[in-house]
């Protein structure tokens, strides 16, 4: 699914206050009851949960490998990452994220869309006290969005190096 398809129609999106000053575009998704986000420039693609290549002896939270056009990408279970039990359904989706190419996949319950929010709505977090993968809280009329810290997500897949081309 292309990012444009992940967006809600304008009538379905919660109204956001008019942004004054610098803005950021975020791909917003749900893991359990909470909304999370990654910067839109890091999300390469959103796909329905595919069959994954399971890895015997893999770390808890590593779902397996996703073969995307001949490139294998490690998929992290977002629910396990935030302390929830594993649960995947036909509605589950994988965000393929990376700077220039997909470097990892993140299994989420549902992508809700792309939102443009004012940078002033974000509050930085001390990752040492709240979790290395959390970067900021973005306040919105629909409730808070936790912005994930991409380098920490990459660090969760150390033994895989980066995508493997066949």
DOLUMTI-615199 format. One line per field, with one value per residue: x, y, z of N, C-alpha, C in turn; residue number from 1; residue in three letters. Coordinates in nm, 2 decimals. Example, Ala and Ser with C-alpha at 12.3 -4.5 7.8 and 13.67 -1.06 7.14 Angstrom:
# residues 2
nx <- 1.32 1.28
ny <- -0.57 -0.22
nz <- 0.78 0.71
cax <- 1.23 1.37
cay <- -0.45 -0.11
caz <- 0.78 0.71
cx <- 1.32 1.29
cy <- -0.33 0.00
cz <- 0.78 0.79
seq <- 1 2
type <- Ala Ser
END
This chain:
# residues 166
nx <- 0.09 0.06 0.18 0.00 -0.24 -0.27 -0.37 -0.64 -0.96 -1.02 -1.25 -1.26 -1.04 -0.91 -0.96 -0.70 -0.53 -0.46 -0.14 0.13 0.43 0.72 0.66 0.59 0.57 0.41 0.38 0.12 0.03 -0.13 -0.06 -0.17 -0.37 -0.25 -0.13 0.13 0.41 0.62 0.86 0.75 0.94 1.10 0.95 0.92 0.73 0.41 0.27 0.04 0.02 0.25 0.34 0.60 0.95 1.04 1.27 1.47 1.55 1.56 1.57 1.34 1.06 1.14 1.00 1.05 1.18 1.11 1.05 1.10 1.06 1.30 1.47 1.56 1.42 1.44 1.17 1.03 0.83 0.59 0.41 0.53 0.75 0.65 0.57 0.33 0.13 0.20 0.01 -0.14 -0.33 -0.56 -0.58 -0.34 -0.04 0.27 0.52 0.76 1.07 1.34 1.64 1.73 1.65 1.44 1.52 1.43 1.14 0.83 0.60 0.27 -0.05 -0.24 -0.22 -0.30 -0.29 -0.14 -0.02 0.02 0.18 0.24 0.57 0.60 0.41 0.53 0.71 1.02 1.16 1.33 1.51 1.65 1.50 1.24 1.25 1.45 1.36 1.17 1.11 0.97 0.67 0.38 0.14 -0.20 -0.53 -0.68 -0.55 -0.24 0.05 0.31 0.63 0.85 1.20 1.41 1.69 1.72 1.53 1.66 1.88 1.77 1.79 2.06 2.22 2.15 2.27 2.19 1.95 1.93 2.03 1.91
ny <- -0.12 0.21 0.52 0.73 0.59 0.51 0.72 0.88 0.97 1.33 1.40 1.20 1.23 1.34 1.68 1.91 2.17 2.47 2.48 2.67 2.80 2.59 2.26 1.90 1.60 1.30 0.94 0.79 0.54 0.26 0.07 -0.16 0.02 0.27 0.55 0.58 0.71 0.76 0.96 1.07 1.07 0.86 0.63 0.39 0.22 0.07 -0.23 -0.51 -0.76 -1.00 -1.34 -1.44 -1.52 -1.73 -1.72 -1.94 -1.94 -1.67 -1.34 -1.24 -1.07 -1.03 -1.09 -1.22 -1.26 -1.05 -1.09 -0.87 -0.80 -0.95 -0.87 -0.92 -0.82 -0.75 -0.79 -0.63 -0.69 -0.47 -0.48 -0.64 -0.49 -0.27 -0.39 -0.54 -0.83 -1.06 -1.03 -1.08 -0.99 -1.01 -0.74 -0.64 -0.46 -0.39 -0.16 -0.06 0.07 0.31 0.50 0.54 0.31 0.02 -0.07 -0.20 -0.37 -0.29 -0.43 -0.35 -0.27 -0.12 0.11 0.45 0.68 0.97 1.25 1.61 1.80 2.07 2.15 2.26 2.13 1.91 1.74 1.67 1.36 1.20 0.96 0.77 0.73 0.66 0.48 0.36 0.36 0.56 0.90 1.15 1.32 1.40 1.64 1.62 1.71 1.48 1.32 1.21 1.14 0.91 0.96 0.76 0.66 0.62 0.52 0.37 0.17 0.04 -0.06 -0.27 -0.49 -0.61 -0.83 -0.88 -0.72 -0.55 -0.50 -0.79 -0.89 -1.11
nz <- 0.00 -0.09 0.06 0.03 0.01 0.27 0.40 0.56 0.43 0.39 0.55 0.74 0.90 1.21 1.32 1.30 1.48 1.31 1.17 1.29 1.20 1.18 1.04 1.07 0.90 0.96 0.97 1.10 1.33 1.50 1.79 1.99 2.23 2.19 2.00 1.76 1.58 1.29 1.11 0.79 0.59 0.65 0.61 0.38 0.26 0.31 0.40 0.38 0.63 0.55 0.47 0.67 0.69 0.93 1.20 1.36 1.70 1.72 1.86 2.11 2.00 1.74 1.45 1.21 0.88 0.60 0.27 0.03 -0.29 -0.35 -0.15 0.18 0.48 0.82 1.05 1.32 1.60 1.69 1.90 2.10 2.14 2.28 2.51 2.51 2.45 2.18 1.89 1.59 1.31 1.02 0.97 1.05 0.98 0.81 0.84 0.63 0.68 0.65 0.57 0.30 0.17 0.24 0.57 0.79 0.91 1.07 1.26 1.30 1.45 1.30 1.04 1.05 0.90 0.74 0.89 0.92 1.14 1.37 1.47 1.71 1.87 1.97 2.23 2.36 2.48 2.75 2.66 2.81 3.04 2.96 2.76 2.50 2.24 2.21 2.12 2.11 2.23 2.07 2.09 2.02 1.91 1.90 2.09 2.24 2.04 2.01 1.91 1.74 1.78 1.53 1.50 1.73 1.68 1.47 1.60 1.73 1.57 1.55 1.46 1.21 1.03 0.78 0.52 0.31 0.00 -0.25
cax <- 0.00 0.14 0.15 -0.12 -0.35 -0.28 -0.43 -0.78 -1.02 -1.02 -1.36 -1.24 -0.93 -0.94 -0.92 -0.58 -0.52 -0.37 0.00 0.20 0.57 0.77 0.57 0.65 0.48 0.43 0.30 0.06 -0.02 -0.17 -0.01 -0.26 -0.45 -0.17 -0.09 0.27 0.44 0.75 0.86 0.71 1.06 1.17 0.86 0.93 0.61 0.32 0.22 -0.04 0.10 0.27 0.41 0.74 1.04 1.07 1.41 1.49 1.64 1.56 1.54 1.20 1.02 1.18 0.90 1.11 1.23 1.01 1.11 1.03 1.13 1.43 1.55 1.51 1.42 1.40 1.05 1.01 0.69 0.57 0.34 0.63 0.84 0.59 0.53 0.20 0.14 0.20 -0.12 -0.15 -0.46 -0.56 -0.57 -0.21 0.04 0.42 0.58 0.90 1.13 1.48 1.68 1.73 1.59 1.39 1.62 1.36 0.99 0.77 0.46 0.18 -0.19 -0.31 -0.18 -0.42 -0.27 -0.03 -0.06 0.11 0.16 0.34 0.68 0.58 0.33 0.62 0.79 1.12 1.16 1.46 1.51 1.71 1.40 1.11 1.27 1.54 1.29 1.07 1.18 0.89 0.53 0.32 0.01 -0.30 -0.67 -0.72 -0.47 -0.10 0.12 0.45 0.72 0.96 1.34 1.45 1.82 1.70 1.46 1.76 1.96 1.70 1.82 2.20 2.29 2.11 2.34 2.09 1.88 2.01 1.98 1.94
cay <- 0.00 0.34 0.60 0.80 0.50 0.50 0.84 0.89 1.08 1.44 1.40 1.10 1.26 1.44 1.82 1.96 2.31 2.53 2.48 2.79 2.77 2.46 2.14 1.77 1.50 1.17 0.83 0.75 0.40 0.21 -0.05 -0.16 0.14 0.39 0.59 0.60 0.76 0.77 1.06 1.02 1.05 0.73 0.52 0.36 0.15 0.00 -0.36 -0.60 -0.86 -1.11 -1.46 -1.41 -1.63 -1.74 -1.74 -2.02 -1.89 -1.52 -1.26 -1.21 -0.95 -1.03 -1.17 -1.29 -1.18 -1.02 -1.09 -0.76 -0.79 -1.01 -0.82 -0.96 -0.72 -0.79 -0.73 -0.62 -0.69 -0.35 -0.51 -0.69 -0.38 -0.18 -0.46 -0.60 -0.97 -1.07 -1.05 -1.03 -1.03 -0.97 -0.60 -0.60 -0.41 -0.38 -0.04 -0.08 0.20 0.32 0.63 0.54 0.18 -0.04 -0.13 -0.28 -0.37 -0.28 -0.49 -0.26 -0.32 -0.05 0.25 0.53 0.79 1.07 1.38 1.72 1.87 2.17 2.10 2.31 2.04 1.80 1.75 1.57 1.27 1.15 0.81 0.69 0.70 0.62 0.37 0.41 0.38 0.67 1.02 1.27 1.31 1.50 1.66 1.65 1.71 1.34 1.25 1.21 1.04 0.89 0.95 0.66 0.70 0.52 0.45 0.27 0.05 -0.03 -0.13 -0.40 -0.59 -0.60 -0.95 -0.90 -0.63 -0.46 -0.58 -0.89 -0.90 -1.25
caz <- 0.00 -0.09 0.18 0.00 0.04 0.41 0.45 0.57 0.35 0.48 0.65 0.85 0.98 1.32 1.28 1.37 1.48 1.20 1.21 1.27 1.21 1.11 1.06 1.04 0.84 1.03 0.94 1.23 1.34 1.63 1.85 2.11 2.24 2.17 1.86 1.74 1.45 1.23 1.01 0.66 0.50 0.68 0.58 0.24 0.21 0.41 0.33 0.46 0.69 0.46 0.53 0.71 0.71 1.07 1.23 1.48 1.80 1.70 1.98 2.13 1.93 1.60 1.39 1.11 0.76 0.50 0.13 -0.05 -0.42 -0.34 -0.04 0.31 0.58 0.95 1.10 1.46 1.65 1.76 2.03 2.19 2.17 2.38 2.63 2.49 2.40 2.04 1.83 1.46 1.24 0.88 0.97 1.09 0.87 0.83 0.79 0.58 0.71 0.63 0.52 0.15 0.13 0.36 0.65 0.88 0.91 1.20 1.26 1.38 1.44 1.19 1.00 1.04 0.80 0.74 0.95 0.92 1.27 1.41 1.55 1.85 1.94 2.01 2.35 2.36 2.59 2.79 2.62 2.92 3.14 2.91 2.66 2.40 2.11 2.22 2.10 2.14 2.24 1.99 2.14 1.92 1.96 1.91 2.19 2.22 1.95 2.05 1.79 1.76 1.75 1.43 1.52 1.84 1.62 1.39 1.70 1.78 1.48 1.53 1.40 1.07 0.95 0.71 0.42 0.24 -0.14 -0.30
cx <- 0.09 0.10 0.02 -0.24 -0.38 -0.36 -0.58 -0.84 -1.03 -1.13 -1.34 -1.13 -0.97 -0.89 -0.80 -0.58 -0.43 -0.23 0.06 0.35 0.60 0.67 0.65 0.54 0.51 0.33 0.25 0.01 -0.05 -0.10 -0.08 -0.35 -0.38 -0.14 0.06 0.29 0.59 0.75 0.83 0.83 1.13 1.08 0.87 0.80 0.54 0.26 0.13 0.05 0.12 0.32 0.55 0.82 1.08 1.22 1.42 1.59 1.65 1.53 1.39 1.17 1.06 1.09 0.95 1.16 1.12 1.09 1.03 1.12 1.27 1.52 1.48 1.53 1.37 1.27 1.04 0.87 0.67 0.50 0.44 0.72 0.79 0.54 0.39 0.22 0.13 0.05 -0.12 -0.28 -0.45 -0.55 -0.43 -0.13 0.19 0.46 0.73 0.97 1.28 1.51 1.67 1.66 1.53 1.50 1.56 1.21 0.94 0.63 0.38 0.03 -0.26 -0.24 -0.30 -0.41 -0.15 -0.08 0.05 0.08 0.27 0.45 0.66 0.48 0.41 0.70 0.89 1.12 1.30 1.45 1.57 1.60 1.27 1.13 1.35 1.47 1.19 1.15 1.10 0.75 0.47 0.18 -0.09 -0.44 -0.73 -0.65 -0.33 -0.06 0.26 0.53 0.83 1.09 1.40 1.58 1.80 1.62 1.57 1.85 1.90 1.73 1.97 2.26 2.25 2.18 2.26 2.03 1.98 1.95 2.01 1.97
cy <- 0.12 0.42 0.68 0.72 0.49 0.61 0.82 0.99 1.20 1.45 1.31 1.14 1.36 1.58 1.85 2.11 2.36 2.54 2.61 2.76 2.64 2.35 2.01 1.68 1.36 1.07 0.78 0.61 0.36 0.08 -0.06 -0.04 0.27 0.42 0.63 0.66 0.75 0.89 1.00 0.99 0.92 0.61 0.50 0.30 0.09 -0.12 -0.43 -0.71 -0.98 -1.23 -1.42 -1.53 -1.63 -1.77 -1.82 -1.95 -1.73 -1.46 -1.24 -1.08 -0.94 -1.13 -1.26 -1.20 -1.17 -1.01 -0.98 -0.74 -0.84 -0.96 -0.86 -0.86 -0.77 -0.72 -0.74 -0.62 -0.57 -0.38 -0.56 -0.58 -0.29 -0.26 -0.53 -0.74 -0.97 -1.10 -0.99 -1.08 -0.99 -0.82 -0.55 -0.55 -0.40 -0.25 -0.08 0.06 0.20 0.46 0.63 0.41 0.12 -0.11 -0.22 -0.27 -0.36 -0.32 -0.40 -0.31 -0.25 0.08 0.33 0.65 0.87 1.20 1.48 1.79 1.97 2.11 2.15 2.22 1.92 1.83 1.64 1.49 1.23 1.00 0.72 0.65 0.64 0.50 0.43 0.43 0.49 0.80 1.14 1.23 1.43 1.52 1.70 1.66 1.57 1.26 1.25 1.10 1.03 0.87 0.86 0.71 0.59 0.45 0.35 0.14 -0.03 -0.11 -0.26 -0.51 -0.60 -0.71 -0.96 -0.81 -0.52 -0.55 -0.67 -0.91 -1.04 -1.24
cz <- 0.00 0.02 0.15 0.03 0.19 0.47 0.46 0.48 0.45 0.58 0.76 0.94 1.09 1.28 1.37 1.37 1.36 1.25 1.18 1.29 1.15 1.14 1.03 0.99 0.91 0.98 1.08 1.23 1.48 1.66 1.98 2.11 2.21 2.03 1.87 1.61 1.42 1.13 0.87 0.57 0.53 0.63 0.43 0.18 0.33 0.34 0.43 0.52 0.60 0.54 0.56 0.72 0.85 1.09 1.36 1.57 1.79 1.84 1.99 2.07 1.79 1.54 1.29 1.00 0.66 0.37 0.05 -0.18 -0.41 -0.23 0.09 0.41 0.71 0.99 1.25 1.50 1.74 1.90 2.13 2.24 2.28 2.50 2.62 2.44 2.25 1.99 1.69 1.40 1.09 0.87 1.00 0.96 0.91 0.76 0.75 0.59 0.68 0.57 0.37 0.09 0.26 0.44 0.76 0.86 1.05 1.19 1.35 1.36 1.32 1.17 0.98 0.94 0.82 0.79 0.95 1.05 1.29 1.50 1.69 1.93 2.00 2.14 2.35 2.49 2.63 2.77 2.73 3.02 3.09 2.81 2.54 2.26 2.10 2.21 2.15 2.16 2.17 2.04 2.03 1.98 1.98 2.02 2.15 2.11 2.00 1.93 1.83 1.71 1.66 1.46 1.63 1.78 1.54 1.49 1.75 1.68 1.45 1.45 1.25 0.97 0.88 0.60 0.34 0.10 -0.19 -0.45
seq <- 1 2 3 4 5 6 7 8 9 10 11 12 13 14 15 16 17 18 19 20 21 22 23 24 25 26 27 28 29 30 31 32 33 34 35 36 37 38 39 40 41 42 43 44 45 46 47 48 49 50 51 52 53 54 55 56 57 58 59 60 61 62 63 64 65 66 67 68 69 70 71 72 73 74 75 76 77 78 79 80 81 82 83 84 85 86 87 88 89 90 91 92 93 94 95 96 97 98 99 100 101 102 103 104 105 106 107 108 109 110 111 112 113 114 115 116 117 118 119 120 121 122 123 124 125 126 127 128 129 130 131 132 133 134 135 136 137 138 139 140 141 142 143 144 145 146 147 148 149 150 151 152 153 154 155 156 157 158 159 160 161 162 163 164 165 166
type <- Unk Unk Unk Unk Unk Unk Unk Unk Unk Unk Unk Unk Unk Unk Unk Unk Unk Unk Unk Unk Unk Unk Unk Unk Unk Unk Unk Unk Unk Unk Unk Unk Unk Unk Unk Unk Unk Unk Unk Unk Unk Unk Unk Unk Unk Unk Unk Unk Unk Unk Unk Unk Unk Unk Unk Unk Unk Unk Unk Unk Unk Unk Unk Unk Unk Unk Unk Unk Unk Unk Unk Unk Unk Unk Unk Unk Unk Unk Unk Unk Unk Unk Unk Unk Unk Unk Unk Unk Unk Unk Unk Unk Unk Unk Unk Unk Unk Unk Unk Unk Unk Unk Unk Unk Unk Unk Unk Unk Unk Unk Unk Unk Unk Unk Unk Unk Unk Unk Unk Unk Unk Unk Unk Unk Unk Unk Unk Unk Unk Unk Unk Unk Unk Unk Unk Unk Unk Unk Unk Unk Unk Unk Unk Unk Unk Unk Unk Unk Unk Unk Unk Unk Unk Unk Unk Unk Unk Unk Unk Unk Unk Unk Unk Unk Unk Unk
END
